[in-house]
Amino acid sequence: GGGKPGEMPDMKESMTMLKQLTDSPMFSEYMSAPTKLEEARQMILSTPMMKSMMSSMPGMTELLDDKDAWVQAMTAAA
């Protein structure tokens, strides 16, 4: 991320980073592996900033709380 250590990146910067992540070939490979999806879900749940950002999207809290729904939604999104 950008900014000074300890500062929250702004939403625009976060969304830009998310877009760069989802556009990468590695992301597609990642999305097709259920174990990787679970690792990503756990990482989001254990990172307050990521969890907060994801939870601000409608329906995302439910997905993060349900391992199977998370895998289905992320696979469909990919």
N, C-alpha and C positions, 0 to 999 in steps of 0.2 A: 503494500500500500504506500500511499504518499503521506505527506504531512509530517509533523513532528511526532516523535515517539510519545505515546500516551494520548494523542488526540484522535478523536473519531474522524474517519474520512467522511467527506460529505456524500450524500445519496447519489449525486451524479457520478462522482468518482467510483463509488461502489458498483453502480449499474454498468459503467464502462468496463470495469474489471470483470464483472460477471459475464458481459457480452464477449469479451476477449477469451474468457475461459470456455464458454460454450461453443465458440467458433473454432476452437482448436481440434485437430485430428485426434489428439490424445483423449479429449473429452468423449468423442464418439466411442472409442475403444473402452473407455472407463464405463460408459453408460451401458455397455452390453455385458458387463460382468456383475452379477448380483452381489458378490462379496465386496467388490469395490464400491457399489452403491451403498451398502451397509456401512462401510468405512466412512464414506462421505456424510451419511446421515449422522453417524456418531460424532464426527468432527464438527458438524453444524451444531448439534445439541450441546457439545462441550465448549463451544466458543460463543460467549454471550453476545458479541456484536453480530456474528453470523445468524445466530438464533433469532435475535431481535429483528434483523433485516428480513429474514425469511418469514417470520411470524407476522410481519406487517402486510404480507401478500395474502389475499383472501384464500382460505382453504388450506394454506400451507401448514398451519399448526397441526391440523388433523393428519396431514400426510407425514409430518415429522414424528408424530406420536404412534403411527401405525407402519411397522416395517414393511408389510406386504403391500399396502396402498402406496407407500413411497416407491418401492421397486416398480410397481405397475405404472405409476404416473411418470417416473423418470424414464422408463423404457419407452413409453408412448411419446414422451417429449423428444426423445432422441430419434 
